[in-house]
Amino acid sequence: MWERQSGARVVAPARPRKLAKVPFVELADGRLQGVVSSGSDIERVYVSSIGAGDHAYSCSTNNNRPCGGARGRMCKHLEALIDEAILQFGLDRVARYLRVDLGAAPGGGPEAIRALHGPASTAGTAAAAPVFSRFLRHLAYLELPPTTAPLPEMHWFPPRWAAR
């Protein structure tokens, strides 16, 4: 039935998470990607990503400066992104999306994903601008006053009661 509707199902988070460290995380465009807050500067955020399959990673600031910790290995921003993605989507879904065999890794679980050894990627850096743009768009929705009136840019979503 839901395949014939114009609205998409919303998947509830696997577990509630705090948004201060990783305010935005998504499985999209063949990558686990998101925005991670800097631990040292409140004005700085990092756009981090890990490719599905090849596990190529990238991490750069919102001004496209490379992360100093992502030289030859995954930085703390990428590890935080993985942890929050597991909270948001669940371990199995993140592992499936990244094509990680949890059973083959010693210890399995989140450690298997944190232990990925992909190459540093420039493709993830090139995708940082659209990811950061989507994050800013999500923030704009948070600033809107609560209302039951439709939003003009989302007018194509069917009303909840129309699906019944």
LUMMARRO-744232 format. One record per residue: residue number from 1; x, y, z of N, C-alpha, C, CB in turn. Coordinates in steps of 0.02 Angstrom, whole numbers, plus 32768, in hexadecimal, padded with zeros to 4 digits. Atoms other than C-alpha are relative to their C-alpha. Glycine has a CB too. Example, Ala and Ser with C-alpha at 12.3 -4.5 7.8 and 13.67 -1.06 7.14 Angstrom:
BEGIN
+-----+------+------+------+------+------+------+------+------+------+------+------+------+
:   k :  n_u :  n_v :  n_w : ca_u : ca_v : ca_w :  c_u :  c_v :  c_w : cb_u : cb_v : cb_w :
+-----+------+------+------+------+------+------+------+------+------+------+------+------+
:   1 : 802D : 7FC5 : 8000 : 8267 : 7F1F : 8186 : 802D : 803C : 8000 : 7FCE : 8001 : 803E :
:   2 : 7FD6 : 7FC5 : 7FFD : 82AC : 7FCB : 8165 : 7FD9 : 8037 : 8025 : 8014 : 8017 : 7FB9 :
+-----+------+------+------+------+------+------+------+------+------+------+------+------+
This chain:
BEGIN
+-----+------+------+------+------+------+------+------+------+------+------+------+------+
:   k :  n_u :  n_v :  n_w : ca_u : ca_v : ca_w :  c_u :  c_v :  c_w : cb_u : cb_v : cb_w :
+-----+------+------+------+------+------+------+------+------+------+------+------+------+
:   1 : 8029 : 7FC4 : 8000 : 8000 : 8000 : 8000 : 802B : 803F : 8000 : 7FD1 : 8000 : 803C :
:   2 : 7FD9 : 7FC3 : 7FFA : 8087 : 807E : 8030 : 8027 : 800F : 7FC0 : 8030 : 7FFB : 803A :
:   3 : 7FDB : 7FF4 : 803E : 80DF : 8066 : 7F86 : 7FD9 : 802E : 7FD1 : 800F : 7FBE : 7FDE :
:   4 : 8029 : 7FD8 : 802D : 804D : 80BF : 7F31 : 7FF3 : 8046 : 801B : 7FBF : 7FDE : 7FF3 :
:   5 : 800B : 7FBE : 7FE3 : 8050 : 8158 : 7FA2 : 803B : 802D : 7FEE : 7FF7 : 7FFC : 804C :
:   6 : 7FCB : 7FD1 : 8010 : 80B3 : 81F5 : 7F7F : 802A : 8013 : 803C : 7FE3 : 803F : 7FE1 :
:   7 : 7FDA : 7FF1 : 7FC3 : 80F0 : 8204 : 8033 : 802E : 7FC6 : 800F : 7FD1 : 800E : 803B :
:   8 : 7FD1 : 8033 : 7FEC : 8184 : 81A5 : 8076 : 7FF5 : 7FEE : 8049 : 8049 : 8017 : 7FF5 :
:   9 : 8004 : 8015 : 7FBB : 8182 : 813E : 8114 : 8038 : 801F : 8028 : 8001 : 7FB4 : 8006 :
:  10 : 7FCD : 7FE5 : 7FD3 : 81DF : 818B : 81A5 : 8014 : 7FC8 : 802F : 7FE6 : 803F : 8027 :
:  11 : 7FE6 : 8035 : 7FD6 : 824E : 8110 : 81FE : 8014 : 801F : 8043 : 803C : 7FDB : 7FDE :
:  12 : 7FF0 : 7FE6 : 7FBD : 8255 : 8130 : 82B9 : 8049 : 7FEF : 8011 : 7FD0 : 7FE2 : 8035 :
:  13 : 7FBB : 800F : 7FED : 8304 : 813A : 8304 : 8004 : 7FBF : 8028 : 801E : 803A : 8029 :
:  14 : 7FF6 : 803E : 7FDA : 8349 : 8098 : 834B : 8000 : 8010 : 804A : 8041 : 7FDD : 7FEB :
:  15 : 7FFE : 7FE8 : 7FBB : 836E : 80F5 : 83ED : 8005 : 804C : 7FFF : 803C : 7FE1 : 8028 :
:  16 : 7FF9 : 7FB6 : 7FFF : 8360 : 81AC : 841F : 804A : 8013 : 8004 : 7FD9 : 801E : 803D :
:  17 : 7FBB : 7FEA : 7FFE : 8400 : 820D : 8406 : 8003 : 804B : 800F : 8023 : 7FF0 : 7FBF :
:  18 : 7FF5 : 7FB9 : 7FF2 : 8447 : 82B4 : 843C : 801B : 8020 : 7FC0 : 8031 : 800A : 803C :
:  19 : 7FEE : 7FE0 : 803F : 845D : 832F : 83AD : 803A : 8031 : 8006 : 7FC5 : 8023 : 7FE5 :
:  20 : 7FCC : 7FCE : 7FF8 : 84E7 : 839C : 83F6 : 8040 : 7FEE : 7FDB : 800F : 8009 : 804A :
:  21 : 7FC1 : 8014 : 801F : 857B : 8338 : 83B4 : 7FF7 : 7FF2 : 7FB5 : 801D : 7FC2 : 8022 :
:  22 : 800D : 8010 : 8046 : 8531 : 82F6 : 8310 : 7FB8 : 8014 : 7FF1 : 800D : 7FB3 : 7FF1 :
:  23 : 8045 : 7FE9 : 800A : 849A : 835F : 82E2 : 7FDF : 7FE5 : 7FC1 : 7FFF : 804A : 7FFD :
:  24 : 801D : 8017 : 803F : 8482 : 8312 : 8235 : 8025 : 7FC2 : 7FE9 : 8002 : 8037 : 7FCB :
:  25 : 7FE3 : 803D : 801A : 84A0 : 8261 : 81F7 : 7FCF : 7FE1 : 7FCF : 8011 : 7FCE : 803A :
:  26 : 802B : 801F : 8033 : 845F : 8208 : 815C : 8025 : 7FC9 : 7FDC : 7FE7 : 8035 : 7FCE :
:  27 : 7FE8 : 8034 : 802D : 8475 : 816F : 80F1 : 7FE7 : 8014 : 7FBB : 7FE8 : 7FB6 : 8015 :
:  28 : 8016 : 7FE6 : 8040 : 8470 : 81BC : 8044 : 803B : 8004 : 7FCF : 7FDF : 8045 : 8008 :
:  29 : 7FCE : 7FF7 : 8035 : 84CD : 81C8 : 7F9E : 8039 : 7FCD : 8005 : 801C : 8046 : 8003 :
:  30 : 7FCC : 8033 : 7FFB : 852B : 8126 : 7FC1 : 8031 : 800B : 8038 : 8024 : 7FFB : 7FC0 :
:  31 : 7FD3 : 7FF0 : 7FC8 : 8576 : 816A : 8061 : 7FD9 : 8006 : 8041 : 8028 : 8040 : 7FF2 :
:  32 : 8016 : 7FEA : 7FBE : 855B : 8177 : 811B : 801F : 8045 : 8006 : 8015 : 7FCE : 803B :
:  33 : 7FE5 : 7FBC : 7FFF : 856C : 8233 : 812C : 7FDA : 802A : 8031 : 7FFE : 801F : 7FBB :
:  34 : 8021 : 7FD4 : 7FD1 : 8545 : 82BE : 81A3 : 802B : 803A : 8015 : 7FEA : 7FDA : 803B :
:  35 : 7FDE : 7FC5 : 7FE5 : 8576 : 8359 : 8201 : 8011 : 7FF2 : 8049 : 7FD2 : 8040 : 7FF9 :
:  36 : 7FE7 : 800E : 7FBD : 85DF : 8349 : 829F : 801C : 8042 : 801D : 8037 : 7FC8 : 7FFF :
:  37 : 7FE7 : 7FC3 : 7FDF : 85FF : 83D7 : 831A : 8049 : 7FF8 : 8014 : 7FD5 : 8011 : 803D :
:  38 : 7FBA : 8000 : 7FEA : 86B1 : 8407 : 8342 : 8001 : 7FFD : 804C : 8025 : 8040 : 7FE7 :
:  39 : 7FF9 : 8003 : 7FB8 : 86EA : 83DE : 83F1 : 8023 : 803D : 801D : 8025 : 7FC2 : 8013 :
:  40 : 7FD9 : 7FC9 : 7FE7 : 8757 : 8478 : 83FC : 7FE5 : 8045 : 7FEE : 8046 : 7FFA : 7FE7 :
:  41 : 8018 : 7FBF : 8017 : 86FB : 8503 : 839E : 7FB6 : 7FFC : 7FF2 : 8027 : 8017 : 7FC1 :
:  42 : 8049 : 8002 : 8007 : 8640 : 8522 : 83AE : 7FE9 : 8018 : 7FBB : 7FDF : 8029 : 8037 :
:  43 : 8012 : 7FE5 : 8042 : 8640 : 857D : 8306 : 8010 : 7FD0 : 7FC7 : 8025 : 8041 : 7FF5 :
:  44 : 7FE9 : 802C : 8035 : 868A : 84EA : 82A6 : 7FDB : 7FBD : 8002 : 804B : 7FF4 : 8006 :
:  45 : 801C : 8043 : 8007 : 8638 : 844D : 8265 : 8026 : 7FDC : 7FC8 : 7FB3 : 8002 : 7FF0 :
:  46 : 7FDF : 8029 : 8032 : 867B : 83BE : 81FC : 7FCB : 7FDA : 7FDA : 8033 : 7FD0 : 8021 :
:  47 : 802A : 802A : 8029 : 8627 : 8366 : 816C : 8028 : 7FC0 : 7FF3 : 7FEA : 8024 : 7FBC :
:  48 : 7FDC : 803F : 8003 : 865A : 82B0 : 8177 : 7FD8 : 7FCC : 7FD9 : 800F : 7FE6 : 8048 :
:  49 : 8023 : 8034 : 8026 : 8633 : 821B : 8108 : 802B : 7FC2 : 7FFA : 7FEC : 801A : 7FBB :
:  50 : 7FE0 : 8041 : 800D : 865B : 8163 : 80EE : 7FDA : 7FDF : 7FC7 : 8000 : 7FD2 : 8041 :
:  51 : 8020 : 801D : 803B : 8638 : 8111 : 8047 : 7FEA : 7FB8 : 800D : 8030 : 8001 : 7FC6 :
:  52 : 8019 : 8045 : 7FFB : 85D0 : 8073 : 803A : 802A : 7FD5 : 7FD1 : 7FB4 : 7FFC : 7FED :
:  53 : 7FDA : 802F : 8029 : 8634 : 7FE0 : 7FFA : 804B : 800B : 8003 : 7FEA : 8005 : 7FB9 :
:  54 : 7FB7 : 7FF3 : 8000 : 86E0 : 8031 : 7FE5 : 8018 : 801D : 8042 : 8012 : 802F : 7FC7 :
:  55 : 7FF2 : 7FE4 : 7FBF : 86D9 : 8083 : 8091 : 8031 : 803B : 7FFE : 801C : 7FCB : 802D :
:  56 : 7FD7 : 7FC4 : 8006 : 8735 : 811B : 8050 : 7FE2 : 8036 : 802D : 8004 : 8019 : 7FB5 :
:  57 : 8018 : 7FD0 : 7FCF : 8728 : 81A5 : 80D1 : 8019 : 8046 : 7FF0 : 8015 : 7FEC : 8046 :
:  58 : 7FE9 : 7FBB : 8005 : 8733 : 8261 : 80D4 : 7FE4 : 8027 : 803A : 7FEB : 8020 : 7FBC :
:  59 : 8016 : 7FD4 : 7FCA : 8725 : 82E8 : 8157 : 801F : 8044 : 7FF3 : 8014 : 7FE4 : 8046 :
:  60 : 7FE8 : 7FBC : 800B : 8730 : 83A2 : 813C : 7FD2 : 8031 : 8024 : 8004 : 8011 : 7FB4 :
:  61 : 802A : 7FCD : 7FDF : 86F1 : 8442 : 818C : 7FCB : 8018 : 7FD0 : 802C : 803A : 801B :
:  62 : 8033 : 7FE3 : 802A : 865A : 849E : 814C : 801E : 8033 : 7FCF : 7FCA : 8022 : 802A :
:  63 : 7FDC : 7FD4 : 802F : 86DB : 8510 : 80F5 : 802E : 7FD9 : 7FD3 : 8027 : 8035 : 8026 :
:  64 : 7FD9 : 802D : 802B : 8726 : 847A : 8098 : 804A : 7FFB : 8012 : 7FFA : 8016 : 7FB9 :
:  65 : 7FBC : 800C : 7FEA : 87C5 : 8473 : 80FF : 8004 : 7FB8 : 801B : 8015 : 8034 : 8037 :
:  66 : 7FFC : 8046 : 7FE9 : 8800 : 83C0 : 811D : 8008 : 7FFA : 804B : 8039 : 7FDD : 7FDD :
:  67 : 7FF9 : 800F : 7FB9 : 87F3 : 8377 : 81CA : 8047 : 7FEA : 800E : 7FCD : 7FC8 : 8016 :
:  68 : 7FBB : 8011 : 7FED : 889C : 836C : 821F : 8007 : 7FBA : 801B : 8019 : 8031 : 8032 :
:  69 : 7FFC : 8043 : 7FE3 : 8871 : 82C6 : 8271 : 7FF5 : 7FC8 : 7FCF : 7FCE : 7FFA : 8036 :
:  70 : 800F : 8034 : 8032 : 8841 : 826A : 81D1 : 8039 : 7FF6 : 7FCF : 7FC0 : 8012 : 7FDA :
:  71 : 7FC5 : 800B : 802B : 88F0 : 824D : 8190 : 8017 : 7FB8 : 8006 : 8039 : 8031 : 8014 :
:  72 : 7FED : 8046 : 8001 : 8905 : 8197 : 8166 : 7FD4 : 7FD2 : 802B : 8045 : 7FFA : 8017 :
:  73 : 802F : 8028 : 7FD8 : 887B : 815E : 81DD : 7FC2 : 8029 : 800D : 8021 : 7FE8 : 8043 :
:  74 : 803E : 7FDC : 7FF1 : 87CC : 8189 : 8212 : 8009 : 802B : 803F : 7FC5 : 7FCE : 800A :
:  75 : 7FFB : 7FD1 : 7FC9 : 87BF : 821F : 8285 : 7FC7 : 7FF5 : 8033 : 8000 : 8048 : 7FE6 :
:  76 : 8033 : 8005 : 7FCC : 8755 : 8236 : 8321 : 7FBC : 8017 : 7FE6 : 8013 : 802A : 803C :
:  77 : 8040 : 7FEA : 801D : 86D0 : 8290 : 82B9 : 7FDD : 7FC7 : 7FDD : 800B : 803B : 7FCE :
:  78 : 801D : 8039 : 8023 : 86B7 : 81F5 : 824E : 7FE8 : 7FCB : 8032 : 8034 : 7FE0 : 7FD1 :
:  79 : 8015 : 802F : 7FCC : 86AF : 8187 : 82EA : 7FBF : 8017 : 8021 : 8037 : 7FF7 : 8035 :
:  80 : 803E : 7FE5 : 7FE3 : 862A : 81FA : 8335 : 7FC6 : 7FF8 : 7FCF : 8009 : 804B : 8013 :
:  81 : 8033 : 8009 : 8034 : 85CA : 81F4 : 8290 : 7FE7 : 7FB8 : 7FFF : 801B : 8013 : 7FBB :
:  82 : 8013 : 8046 : 7FFF : 85CB : 8136 : 8294 : 7FD6 : 7FF0 : 803D : 803F : 7FD3 : 8000 :
:  83 : 8025 : 800D : 7FC3 : 8591 : 8130 : 8349 : 7FB9 : 801C : 7FFC : 8025 : 801E : 803D :
:  84 : 8043 : 7FE1 : 8004 : 8500 : 81A8 : 8328 : 7FD6 : 7FDF : 7FCA : 8007 : 804A : 7FF3 :
:  85 : 8026 : 8023 : 8034 : 84CF : 814E : 8288 : 7FE4 : 7FBF : 801B : 802C : 7FF2 : 7FC2 :
:  86 : 8018 : 803F : 7FE1 : 84C2 : 80AC : 82EB : 7FC6 : 800E : 802E : 8039 : 7FDD : 8026 :
:  87 : 8038 : 7FED : 7FD5 : 8453 : 8104 : 836A : 7FC2 : 8011 : 7FD6 : 8012 : 803B : 802D :
:  88 : 8037 : 7FE9 : 802A : 83E8 : 8151 : 82E0 : 7FE0 : 7FC7 : 7FD8 : 8018 : 8037 : 7FD1 :
:  89 : 801A : 8031 : 8030 : 83D8 : 80BF : 8267 : 8006 : 7FB8 : 8017 : 8024 : 8007 : 7FBF :
:  90 : 7FF5 : 8045 : 7FE9 : 8410 : 8025 : 82C9 : 803E : 7FE2 : 7FDF : 7FC3 : 7FD5 : 7FF1 :
:  91 : 7FC1 : 801E : 8016 : 84AE : 7FBF : 82B7 : 7FF8 : 7FD8 : 7FBF : 801C : 7FD2 : 8036 :
:  92 : 8009 : 802A : 803B : 8469 : 7F44 : 8237 : 7FF6 : 8029 : 7FC0 : 7FC5 : 7FD1 : 800A :
:  93 : 800E : 7FD7 : 803B : 8429 : 7FCA : 81C1 : 803F : 8026 : 7FE9 : 7FC8 : 8032 : 800F :
:  94 : 7FC3 : 7FDC : 8013 : 84CC : 802E : 81C6 : 8032 : 7FCF : 7FE2 : 8020 : 8022 : 803E :
:  95 : 7FD2 : 8033 : 801B : 8533 : 7F8F : 81AA : 7FEB : 7FEA : 7FBA : 8004 : 7FC3 : 802F :
:  96 : 8019 : 8013 : 8042 : 84C5 : 7F5B : 8118 : 800F : 8037 : 7FCD : 7FB5 : 7FF2 : 8002 :
:  97 : 7FF6 : 7FC9 : 802E : 84D0 : 8008 : 80CA : 8049 : 8008 : 7FED : 7FE5 : 8041 : 801F :
:  98 : 7FB8 : 7FF9 : 800E : 858E : 8011 : 80DA : 801F : 7FC0 : 7FE5 : 8024 : 8015 : 803F :
:  99 : 7FE9 : 8042 : 8017 : 859C : 7F59 : 80A6 : 8039 : 7FE6 : 802B : 8016 : 8004 : 7FB6 :
: 100 : 7FD1 : 801B : 7FCF : 85F6 : 7F22 : 8143 : 7FE4 : 7FBF : 801A : 800B : 8033 : 803B :
: 101 : 8014 : 8040 : 7FE5 : 85F0 : 7E6C : 8177 : 8010 : 7FFF : 804A : 8023 : 7FC5 : 7FDB :
: 102 : 7FF5 : 7FFD : 7FB7 : 85D8 : 7E75 : 8233 : 801A : 7FBE : 801C : 7FBF : 8013 : 8023 :
: 103 : 7FEA : 8041 : 7FE7 : 85F5 : 7DBA : 8249 : 8049 : 7FF2 : 7FF2 : 7FD6 : 7FCA : 7FE1 :
: 104 : 7FBA : 800D : 8011 : 86A0 : 7DBD : 81F6 : 8031 : 8028 : 802B : 800B : 8011 : 7FB7 :
: 105 : 7FD3 : 7FD6 : 7FD9 : 86E7 : 7E44 : 8267 : 8006 : 7FE6 : 8047 : 7FE7 : 8049 : 8001 :
: 106 : 7FF8 : 8015 : 7FBB : 8731 : 7E17 : 8310 : 7FDA : 802F : 802F : 804A : 7FFC : 8014 :
: 107 : 8027 : 7FD7 : 7FD2 : 86BA : 7E53 : 8397 : 7FBE : 8017 : 7FE2 : 8027 : 803C : 8015 :
: 108 : 803E : 7FEA : 8021 : 8638 : 7E87 : 8316 : 7FE7 : 8043 : 801A : 7FCA : 7FCC : 8008 :
: 109 : 8020 : 7FC3 : 7FE6 : 85C1 : 7F15 : 833F : 801E : 8040 : 7FE5 : 8005 : 8000 : 8049 :
: 110 : 7FE7 : 7FBF : 8016 : 85EF : 7FCC : 8334 : 804B : 8002 : 7FF4 : 7FED : 8034 : 8033 :
: 111 : 7FB7 : 8002 : 8009 : 86A8 : 7FA2 : 8343 : 8012 : 7FEC : 7FB9 : 8020 : 7FD0 : 8032 :
: 112 : 7FF3 : 8016 : 8044 : 869F : 7F4D : 8299 : 7FFB : 803B : 7FCF : 7FD0 : 7FC9 : 7FEB :
: 113 : 8008 : 7FC6 : 802C : 8663 : 7FEE : 8248 : 8036 : 8034 : 800E : 7FBA : 801F : 8007 :
: 114 : 7FCC : 7FCF : 7FEE : 86DD : 805D : 82A8 : 8045 : 7FE9 : 7FE7 : 8002 : 800A : 804C :
: 115 : 7FC0 : 801B : 8016 : 876B : 7FEA : 826D : 8007 : 7FFF : 7FB4 : 8009 : 7FBB : 801C :
: 116 : 7FFB : 7FFF : 8049 : 874B : 800A : 81B4 : 8042 : 8021 : 7FEB : 7FC4 : 8026 : 7FE1 :
: 117 : 7FC0 : 7FE6 : 8019 : 87EA : 802A : 8152 : 7FFA : 8012 : 7FB6 : 8039 : 7FCE : 800C :
: 118 : 8005 : 7FE9 : 8045 : 87B7 : 8083 : 80B4 : 8032 : 8037 : 7FF3 : 7FBA : 8018 : 7FF0 :
: 119 : 7FD2 : 7FC9 : 8011 : 8820 : 8103 : 8058 : 7FE0 : 8044 : 800D : 8017 : 7FFB : 7FB7 :
: 120 : 801A : 7FBC : 7FFD : 880F : 81BE : 806F : 7FE2 : 800F : 7FBC : 8039 : 8034 : 8013 :
: 121 : 8026 : 7FF5 : 803E : 8795 : 81FF : 7FED : 7FF8 : 804A : 7FF1 : 7FBB : 7FDF : 8004 :
: 122 : 800F : 7FBC : 8014 : 8782 : 829F : 7F8B : 7FB7 : 8005 : 7FEA : 802E : 8017 : 7FC7 :
: 123 : 8047 : 7FFF : 8014 : 86D2 : 826C : 7F52 : 7FD5 : 8016 : 803A : 7FEA : 7FBA : 7FE7 :
: 124 : 8026 : 7FEB : 7FC5 : 8692 : 8281 : 8003 : 8008 : 804A : 800E : 8015 : 7FD8 : 803C :
: 125 : 7FF4 : 7FB9 : 7FF6 : 86E1 : 832C : 800D : 7FD7 : 8029 : 7FCE : 804A : 8011 : 7FF9 :
: 126 : 8028 : 7FDE : 8033 : 868B : 835E : 7F6A : 7FB6 : 8000 : 8012 : 800B : 7FE0 : 7FBC :
: 127 : 8046 : 8005 : 7FED : 85E5 : 8326 : 7FB3 : 7FF0 : 8026 : 8040 : 7FEC : 7FB8 : 8009 :
: 128 : 800A : 7FDE : 7FC1 : 85FD : 838D : 8051 : 7FCF : 803A : 7FFA : 8042 : 801A : 801B :
: 129 : 802D : 7FC6 : 8008 : 85A2 : 8426 : 800C : 7FB7 : 7FEC : 7FFF : 8011 : 8025 : 7FC0 :
: 130 : 8047 : 8014 : 7FFD : 84FD : 83CC : 7FE7 : 7FEA : 7FE5 : 8044 : 7FF2 : 7FCC : 7FCB :
: 131 : 8011 : 801A : 7FBE : 8502 : 8373 : 808F : 7FF6 : 8039 : 8031 : 8037 : 7FD0 : 801A :
: 132 : 8006 : 7FC6 : 7FD3 : 8520 : 8416 : 80EC : 7FC2 : 8029 : 7FEE : 803F : 802B : 7FFC :
: 133 : 803C : 7FDB : 8016 : 8496 : 8469 : 8085 : 7FC1 : 7FDE : 801A : 7FFE : 8004 : 7FB3 :
: 134 : 803B : 8024 : 7FE5 : 8419 : 83E0 : 80B6 : 7FFB : 800A : 804C : 8005 : 7FB5 : 7FEF :
: 135 : 8000 : 7FF3 : 7FB8 : 844C : 83F7 : 816C : 7FE4 : 8045 : 800F : 8048 : 7FFA : 801C :
: 136 : 801A : 7FBC : 7FF5 : 842B : 84B2 : 8162 : 7FB6 : 8003 : 7FF1 : 8026 : 8032 : 7FD4 :
: 137 : 8047 : 8001 : 8011 : 8383 : 848F : 8110 : 7FD8 : 7FE2 : 803A : 7FF4 : 7FD8 : 7FBF :
: 138 : 8021 : 801E : 7FC6 : 8354 : 841D : 81A2 : 7FFD : 8031 : 803A : 8025 : 7FC0 : 8016 :
: 139 : 8000 : 7FCE : 7FCA : 8386 : 84A6 : 821C : 7FCA : 8036 : 7FF4 : 8044 : 8021 : 8005 :
: 140 : 8033 : 7FCD : 8010 : 8313 : 8521 : 81C1 : 7FBB : 7FE8 : 8015 : 8001 : 8010 : 7FB5 :
: 141 : 8042 : 801A : 7FEB : 827E : 84AF : 81E4 : 7FF7 : 8004 : 804B : 7FF8 : 7FB8 : 7FE8 :
: 142 : 8005 : 7FFD : 7FB7 : 82A7 : 84B1 : 829E : 7FEF : 8047 : 8017 : 8042 : 7FEA : 801F :
: 143 : 800E : 7FBB : 7FED : 8297 : 856F : 82A0 : 7FB8 : 8015 : 7FF0 : 8030 : 802E : 7FDC :
: 144 : 8045 : 7FEE : 8011 : 81E5 : 856D : 825C : 7FD4 : 7FF7 : 803E : 7FE6 : 7FD5 : 7FC6 :
: 145 : 802E : 8008 : 7FC7 : 815A : 8588 : 82DB : 7FD4 : 7FC1 : 7FF5 : 7FD3 : 803F : 8008 :
: 146 : 802B : 803B : 8006 : 80F0 : 84ED : 8300 : 7FBD : 8013 : 7FE0 : 7FF5 : 7FDF : 8046 :
: 147 : 803F : 7FF3 : 8022 : 805A : 84E6 : 828D : 7FE7 : 7FC0 : 7FE0 : 8008 : 8038 : 7FCB :
: 148 : 801C : 8039 : 8024 : 7FE6 : 846A : 823B : 7FF4 : 8012 : 7FB7 : 7FBF : 7FE8 : 8020 :
: 149 : 8008 : 7FEA : 8045 : 7FE0 : 84D0 : 819A : 8037 : 7FE2 : 7FD5 : 8001 : 804E : 7FFA :
: 150 : 7FCD : 801E : 802C : 803C : 8485 : 8104 : 8038 : 8032 : 7FF1 : 7FE0 : 7FE7 : 7FBF :
: 151 : 7FC8 : 7FD7 : 8015 : 80E8 : 84C6 : 80D6 : 8000 : 8001 : 7FB3 : 8044 : 7FE4 : 801C :
: 152 : 8004 : 7FFC : 8049 : 80EC : 8504 : 8021 : 8030 : 7FD2 : 7FDC : 800D : 8047 : 7FE9 :
: 153 : 7FD1 : 802A : 8023 : 818A : 84A6 : 7FF1 : 7FF4 : 7FB6 : 800B : 8046 : 8011 : 8015 :
: 154 : 8010 : 8046 : 7FF4 : 8141 : 8405 : 8036 : 7FB7 : 7FF1 : 7FED : 800C : 7FEE : 8049 :
: 155 : 8047 : 8008 : 8012 : 8096 : 8416 : 7FE5 : 7FF0 : 7FBE : 7FDF : 7FEA : 8038 : 7FD2 :
: 156 : 800C : 803F : 8021 : 80AA : 8372 : 7F89 : 7FF5 : 7FC7 : 8030 : 8039 : 7FEF : 7FD1 :
: 157 : 800E : 8034 : 7FCF : 80A0 : 830F : 802C : 7FB5 : 7FFB : 800A : 8024 : 800F : 8044 :
: 158 : 8048 : 8006 : 7FF5 : 7FF1 : 82C7 : 803F : 7FEF : 800B : 8049 : 7FE7 : 7FBA : 7FE9 :
: 159 : 8014 : 7FF8 : 7FBB : 7F91 : 82F6 : 80DB : 7FFA : 7FBB : 8021 : 7FBD : 8027 : 8005 :
: 160 : 8001 : 803F : 7FDC : 7F97 : 826F : 8161 : 7FBB : 7FDF : 7FFA : 8010 : 800C : 804B :
: 161 : 8043 : 801D : 8002 : 7EDB : 8257 : 815C : 7FEC : 7FEA : 7FBA : 7FCD : 8032 : 801A :
: 162 : 8011 : 8014 : 8044 : 7ED7 : 8242 : 809E : 8012 : 7FB7 : 7FF2 : 8022 : 802E : 7FCD :
: 163 : 7FE9 : 8044 : 800B : 7F30 : 819B : 80AA : 7FD1 : 7FCD : 801E : 8044 : 7FF7 : 801C :
: 164 : 802D : 8030 : 7FDD : 7EA5 : 814E : 8111 : 7FC7 : 7FEB : 7FD4 : 7FE5 : 801E : 803F :
+-----+------+------+------+------+------+------+------+------+------+------+------+------+
